[in-house]
Amino acid sequence: MLEQYFPILLFIGFGLGLGLLMVGAGSFVSPNRPDPQKLSPYECGFEAFEDARMKFDVRYYLIAILFILFDLEIAFLFPWAVVLPEIGFFGFASMMVFLFILIIGFIYEWKKGALEWE
């Protein structure tokens, strides 16, 4: 039974080894010339004027969560489009119901003002 998992373990080992080899080669080949600007914590050209642990507005998190939610649900369209000829009309109708619910949710969040940024 365990010999069936050998190709998977070999693939994982090869991937880890190749990743470590590339990281090692990159650190060996790349130049390392640090200067004060490269070592500074901010790349914008000026020092921080507030504490890094300050509170963010809740709307920032709300928009981020909504983006992730709708982005992930749209990802279901790609595998569905690949197998659409095999699943037929039932699969098409199921996806239309899914998209209808998704559109209703989008309209709801739009009407509630979740996408407004003032």
Phi and psi in degrees as a GROMACS rama.xvg file:
@    title "Ramachandran Plot"
@    xaxis  label "Phi"
@    yaxis  label "Psi"
@TYPE xy
-68.7048  -24.6472  LEU-2
-67.8822  -17.9066  GLU-3
-70.8705  -25.6928  GLN-4
-88.4287  -6.57534  TYR-5
-59.1539  -44.5726  PHE-6
-60.8121  -35.365  PRO-7
-67.3589  -45.4901  ILE-8
-63.9725  -37.0783  LEU-9
-64.3392  -42.7063  LEU-10
-63.3767  -44.0221  PHE-11
-63.9875  -44.3455  ILE-12
-62.6809  -42.4208  GLY-13
-64.0738  -41.5767  PHE-14
-64.2483  -44.3061  GLY-15
-64.4523  -43.088  LEU-16
-62.8182  -44.114  GLY-17
-64.679  -39.8141  LEU-18
-63.1669  -45.7797  GLY-19
-64.1331  -38.2747  LEU-20
-63.1676  -42.7423  LEU-21
-67.9186  -41.1406  MET-22
-64.6497  -42.61  VAL-23
-64.4806  -42.8279  GLY-24
-65.1178  -38.2034  ALA-25
-65.4615  -40.9132  GLY-26
-73.0266  -26.68  SER-27
-77.7936  -39.7455  PHE-28
-85.0971  -34.9478  VAL-29
-72.6348  145.368  SER-30
-74.6116  148.776  PRO-31
-126.691  92.7908  ASN-32
-126.227  79.8033  ARG-33
-71.9631  144.078  PRO-34
-134.476  171.859  ASP-35
-58.8669  -33.9694  PRO-36
-70.0269  -39.8509  GLN-37
-68.6084  -29.9111  LYS-38
-87.4626  -5.8722  LEU-39
-72.37  152.514  SER-40
-75.0574  -17.0101  PRO-41
-126.411  142.507  TYR-42
-100.099  4.74756  GLU-43
-85.5338  -9.12348  CYS-44
102.542  -6.54365  GLY-45
-138.873  159.658  PHE-46
-72.8826  158.022  GLU-47
-64.5927  139.642  ALA-48
-108.244  -7.21652  PHE-49
-135.931  169.668  GLU-50
-70.998  139.493  ASP-51
-68.3288  -18.2432  ALA-52
-97.0679  24.7106  ARG-53
-71.0321  160.375  MET-54
-78.9785  139.901  LYS-55
-96.5519  158.076  PHE-56
-68.5196  142.587  ASP-57
-64.2774  -28.6931  VAL-58
-62.3504  -31.3483  ARG-59
-59.8753  -48.0522  TYR-60
-67.6423  -37.3186  TYR-61
-62.6668  -46.1465  LEU-62
-67.1753  -37.2585  ILE-63
-63.454  -43.6847  ALA-64
-67.0605  -40.7164  ILE-65
-64.7688  -38.0877  LEU-66
-63.3127  -45.6368  PHE-67
-62.8236  -41.8666  ILE-68
-59.9025  -52.5866  LEU-69
-74.5768  -28.9463  PHE-70
-67.5096  -42.7596  ASP-71
-68.9011  -34.964  LEU-72
-71.8149  -31.6191  GLU-73
-68.3899  -26.2918  ILE-74
-63.7031  -18.5341  ALA-75
-71.3749  -16.8534  PHE-76
-70.8813  -31.2696  LEU-77
-67.3705  -51.455  PHE-78
-65.5642  -31.8324  PRO-79
-63.8855  -42.0509  TRP-80
-66.309  -30.2927  ALA-81
-70.7911  -40.5852  VAL-82
-98.2753  9.12269  VAL-83
-57.4332  -42.7627  LEU-84
-61.6449  -27.8615  PRO-85
-84.1698  -30.2984  GLU-86
-91.1544  -14.1708  ILE-87
70.221  -153.407  GLY-88
-68.3531  -34.6701  PHE-89
-61.162  -43.3441  PHE-90
-65.4267  -37.7243  GLY-91
-65.2459  -45.3724  PHE-92
-65.7222  -38.3807  ALA-93
-62.6053  -41.8568  SER-94
-69.3505  -33.9572  MET-95
-66.1423  -37.1906  MET-96
-64.8141  -43.4544  VAL-97
-60.1541  -46.2818  PHE-98
-67.1168  -34.4686  LEU-99
-63.0936  -44.5988  PHE-100
-63.297  -39.0046  ILE-101
-63.3827  -41.8915  LEU-102
-67.6722  -40.1408  ILE-103
-60.5208  -43.0827  ILE-104
-63.601  -39.5053  GLY-105
-66.2237  -42.9991  PHE-106
-63.6228  -40.1344  ILE-107
-60.4608  -47.4164  TYR-108
-68.4294  -30.9925  GLU-109
-67.9157  -45.4634  TRP-110
-66.3239  -33.583  LYS-111
-74.3795  -10.7572  LYS-112
84.485  20.8839  GLY-113
-69.5473  -21.3478  ALA-114
-95.8141  0.302084  LEU-115
-78.2403  135.43  GLU-116
-129.589  109.716  TRP-117
